[in-house]
């Protein structure tokens, strides 16, 4: 979770509550000040409290115009009804809410089928609060599997420098050496050759990303698995692959059916995805699956009975809402294979068309085109010296667009890009409006003699 520091002292400036609130609540002053660092003494009527909080939330950006986030920002009214119906259900209490637990089980089985598990009945899996927790659980299973081999060195995990920060957290929290493959030149993600070169007998696994957050590209999972097969035949090291499919594991099954990246590869031990990304559910729900019981050591699974029944659990959290799990099942019922294919293809079509139009504007150069994840990154051309990607991001924000600008990781920090995530609900019409706003700001930016951003505050990157 994000850590927040408390403010020093209360802000005693008058609040902006509508004076009409005092008509319905005579005891309430029109200059009510919302609590900022300590609770106020008085209570408020529910409608007034709602208005006070809602007024402040107007300062947030428009979620539909947020092209930085991968997270779902629109669901159907019927799905929102189901979420409201289940807001009070605790996902961990499977004895009290057995049908919610059954819907979770069905979702795991559906994902096992989508990801070509050789024996869906043997798959182990669960819902999580998101891909970060799912990755932590997968990493724990990799480490425990390695420790049972009796090795005595320091465990390490091989992955590209483009991994989501949760993997670096995992390594720090669970004392695993992160062996990050740096970017180099035009290589922006992990390759088979670079992965194998960093493996040894203490490697607990290799993380392959199906859809890099930096540029939307797929890593070559099959090539990495094949290289590890060869390494095992030469050195005897049986090193599993975990596929971080936070985004791509809900894209590839519907749009890239012939791409082998999942449990069709014997080397793939586990896969995670975010239900709240291209699973089309509001945050927060994720999923993690292991191909069989051997991939998930049994000692990591706990059984508790103090909520009633005898409940196996493997999680970093305990209590959490069941509403998003129900919403995930709603999407599976509502869309089916064909519906998901239509939605994801529409996202990819918007991304590729928008990338092409931006490339035609002149000042920009594409790194990716949105033809894997519906996500693409672009930068300013070498001959553009009066402005940079941070200037573009700031000017677009004036029109409500949230388009992140950021530098790439170590070894390519010289490369700064803009990235656009095309999600369900971001239409061709909205994409056209974005292009028109780009056209509107470019002449003004071209009049600058140098970029205007401040280096210390120049990064605006969101996974």
N, C-alpha and C positions, 0 to 999 in steps of 0.2 A: 504494500500500500504506500501511497505518498505520505511523507512525514511533514506535518505542518508545525511551524513555530508559533507560539502564542504571541499576541500583541502586547506591548507594554502600556498598560493603562487603558481605560475605556475611552472611546471616542465620544465626546459629549456634544458633538455638533447635532443640531436638530435633524430629525429624520424627514423623509419625504412622503410620509403617509398622507393619503388623500384626506382633506378636511371633512369630506362627507362621511368618513368613517365615524366621526364623532356624533353624527346624527343617529346612527344605529347603536353606537356605544357611547352614551353621554359622559361616562366616567373617563373616557380615553381622550387625551390631549391630541390635537391635530399634529403636533410636532413630536409624536412618539419616536423614540430612538431605539432601533433594533439592538439587541445585545451583541457586542463584538468581542468582549473578553471575559464577561461575567454575566450570569443570569440576572435579568431584571426582577424586581420584586413583584410586579403586577402580572396578572394573567390577561390574555386577549381572547376575544371571541374567535371562533375558528375561521370565519370568513375574513376577518381582519388580518389574522396571522397569515392566511393564505395570500392575501394581497400584498402584505409586506414582503414576504419571501419572493413572490412572483415578480414584484417590481424590480428587485435586485437582479433576478435571473434574466431580465431583459438585456443586461449587459453582456451576456454570453453570445458567442457567435451562433449563426444559423447552422444547425447540424447538417442540413441538406446541402449546404454550400461548403462543407468541410471536406476538401479533397485531400487532406492529410491522413485521415483515419481510415483504417481497414474495417472498422467496426460498423455494424448495421445501424442505420439511422432512420429506417422506415419499415414498418410492418403493417399488415392489413388490420382494419378495425376488429375483425373477428379474433385475430391473434392477440390483440391488446386486451380484448375481453377475457380470453383464457388466462392471460398473465395476471389480470386483476383477480380473477376467480381463485387463482392458486398462490397469491402473494403471501398468504399466511401458512403455507405448507412447507414444512422443514424436510428437505430432501433426504437428510440422514435418518429420519424416523420412518423407516420402511415398514415397520409393523403397523403403525398408525395410518400410514398412507400407502397401502399396498398397491393400489392401481397406479399411482405416480411412479412407484418403484418398477412396476411392470412396463410402463412406458419407457423408462430409462433402459431396461433390459432390451426392449424391442429396438430402441435406437442403436444400441451397441451391436445387435445382430444385423441391422440394416447396414451399418458402417462396415462390419466384417464382410458382408457380401459385396458392397461397393469396392472394397479394397482387396478383393480376390483372396480371402483367407482360404487355404487349402481344406481346412475343416472348420467351418464357422462355429460348430458346437464346441470346439476346443479353445476358441478365442477367449481371452480374459480382457475385460474392459470396464470402464466406468466414466461417468461424467465428472467434470471438474468445474472450477470457477472460471476457467479460461485456459488458453494454451500455456501460459506461464506455469501454472500448477501442473498441467499435464506433462510438460517437459521436465519439471522437477521429479515427478514420479517416475518417468521413464529413465531419467538419469540415475535415480536411486536403484532401480532394478538393474541397470547396467553395472553399477559399482558393486552391488551385492553379488551378482553373478560372477564378476571377476574375482571378488575376494574369496569365493568358495573354491577357486582354483588353487589356492594356497600360495599365491605370489606374495613376495615381501617388499617389493619396491613401491614407489609412490605411484598411485593410479593417475592416468592421464586420459584426456578426452580430446579427440582430434576434430576440428571444425574450422570453417572459414571465418575470417574476421567480420563477415557480414551477418553473423548470427544475431538473433534478437538478444537483448541484454539479459533475459532470463537464464541463458546458458552460462554467461559469465557469473551471474549470481549463484547458480547451482555449483559451479566449481569452487567459488569462494566459500559458500556455506558448508559444503560437504568435503572440503579439503581434497579437491581433485585438481591436478595441474591442467590448465587449459592450453592446448597446443593449437593456437590460432594461425591459420594459413593466411598470410597477408595478401592483400590485393597487389597486383603487379601489372603495370601498363594497362592494357585493355581487358585483362582478366579480373573480373569483379566478384567471382565466387569460387567455391571449392572445385577442384578437379581431381580425378582419380589418381593421377601421378603425384600431385602435391599431398594428397591425403595419405597414401601408402608410405611416402617418404618420411612421415612423422610418426608412424606406428612402431610399437615395440611390444614386448611381452606384457607390459603393464598398461597397455591401452585398453580401456574398458569399452570403448566403442567409437564409432565415427558418426557424427551428426551430418546428415545431408538435408538440405533445405529445398522443399518443393515450393519455390516462390520466394525469392529474396525480398526482404522489406526495402532494400536500398534501390532496387531497379525492376523488381517484378520477374526476374529470370528464374528458370528452373535449374537446379544443380543436376548433374548427370548421375542420378542414383544408380542406374543399371551399370554404368561404367565403373563407379566406385565399388559396387558389390563385386563385379567381376575381378577387379584388381585385388580386392581382399581375398577372393577365392584363390587367386594365384599366390598371394602371400602366404596363405595357410598351407598350400601344397609345398611351398619352398621352406617355410620356417616353422610350421606347425601352430601358428597363432590363429585361433578361431575368434575373430573380432567381429562382433555384430554391428549392424547399422540401425540407427534410429532415424526415421524420416520425420523431420519437423514440417508437417504439412498444414501449418496454421491456416494458410490461405489456400494453397494449391490442392490439398487433399479433398476440397469440396469443389474444385474446378476440373481437375484432370479426369475424374471418373465420367464426367458428362461431355467434355469437349476434346479430350485426348485419350480416347479409349485404347488405342494401340500402344501408348507409352507405358513401358514397364518400369514402375517405380515403387510398387506396393508389395503385398505379401506374395505375389507371384515370384519374387526374388527370395530364394531361401535365406539369404544373408540378412534380410530385413526382419528384425526382431520385434519392433514396435513402431507405432505411428501415432501422431497426435494431430488434432485439428481444432480450430476455433468454431464452435457453433455460432458464435456471435460475429463472425466475419462472413465468409461466403456460405456459411450455413444459414444465413439470413435471419438470425435471431438477435434481439436486443441483448446487450451485455448483462450478465456474464455467464457464459457456459462454454466449456471446452470438452474434448473427448480424448481419451488415450486408450489404445488397444494393443495387446500383446498377442503374437501369433499363436501361442499355446502356453500351457502352465509352466513349461520349462523356462520360458522367457521371463516369467514373473515369479521370483522365489517366494515360496509360500510363507516364510517367516515375516515378510513385509505386510501380509494381510492379517488384520486383527478381527477377532470376533467379540462383539459386545452384546450384552443382554439386558442392560438397564433401561432401554427404551421399550422393552417387550420383544419377544422373539429372540432369535439368535442370528445376529446380523454381521456378515463379513464386511470390512471396510478397509480401503487403502486410499488415504487422502492426507493432505496437509491441513485441511480445514475439517471441522466437524459439522456444526450447523450451517446450513446455507439454503437459499430459496429453491423450491422445486419448480417455480413458475417457468423458468427458461428451458428446463428439460421438457416440460409439457409443450412449450412453444416450438421446440425443435421437432417434437413428434407431430405437432400440427402441420409444420412445413412439409414433413415427409408424407403425411396423409394428403395434404392439399395439392402438392405439386407432382409427386411421383417422379419417375426418371425423366419423362418428357418435359414436365414443367421446370425442373431444375436445369435441363439442357437449354430450354428457351431463355430462362432468366440469365444464366451464365453466358450464353452466346450473345445476348443483347449487351451485357456488360463489356464483353470483349470487342464487339462491333463498335460500340461507342469509343472504347479506348483506342483502337487502331485508327479509326477515322479521325479522332481528335488529335492523335499523335501526328498523323499525316498533315493535317491543317496547320498545326503549330510549326512543323518543319518548313512549310511553305511561306511562313511569315518572313523568313530571312535571317534574323539575328540568332536563331537557335539551332542547336545540333542535337539529334536524338541519340541517347545511349541504348534505349530499348523502345519497342514499338507497341507494347501492350498485347502482343500475340501469344503470350504464355499466361501469366496472371494478367487480368485487365488493369494493369498498372504500368506506367512508363516514366522514365526519367529523362530529362534533357538539360542542357547547359547552354551558355552563350558561346558563340563562335569565337575563335581566337582573335579575329579582327574587330571584335566589339570591345572597346576600351572605356567607353563613357559610363557604362552601367554594368551591373552583374546580377546574378540570380537573386541576391538578397534585396536589391532594389525592386526587381520585378515582383517578388513576393509581397513586399511592403505596399506597393502601389495597388496590387490586386486586392489586398485586405481592405483598402479604402472602399471598394465596391462590395465587400462582404465575402469575397472568396478567400478561403484558407488554403493556400498552396505552399507547402513547406519548402524551405530552402536550407540546405545543409551540406557540409563537406563529407567526403567519404572517409573511411577509417585510415589508421596509420599506414603509411607507405603510399597513399593516394590522397592525402589531405589537401593536396594542391587542386583537387577536382571538387568543385562545388556545383550542385545540381538543384533543379526543381523536380518534384515528383507529384504525379497525379494518380489518385486511386479512383477508379470508376466502379461504383457500387450500384446495386439495385436501387432504382429511383433517380440516378443521375442519367438523364435522358439525352438524346441527340439535341433537343431544343436547348437544354441547359448548357450543353457543350458548346453550341453555337454562340450562346450569350457570353460564355467565357472567352471565346476567340474574339468576339467583338470588343470586349473589355481590354483584352491584350492589345488589339489594334489601336484602341483609344489611348493607351498609356505609352506605347512605344515611341511615338514622335516626341513626347515630352522627355522621356528617358534619353533619347538620342541627343538632346540638346545639352546634357550634362557633359562636363569635361572629365569627370572621374566618378567612380562608384561612391555612393554616399553612406553606405552602411558602416557601422562601427564594428571592428573585428571582435571585440570582447562580447558582443551581443548578437553575433551574426547567425548563430545556428538556431534553426527552428525545425528540428527533425522529430517526427512522431512515428513510432512503429505502428 
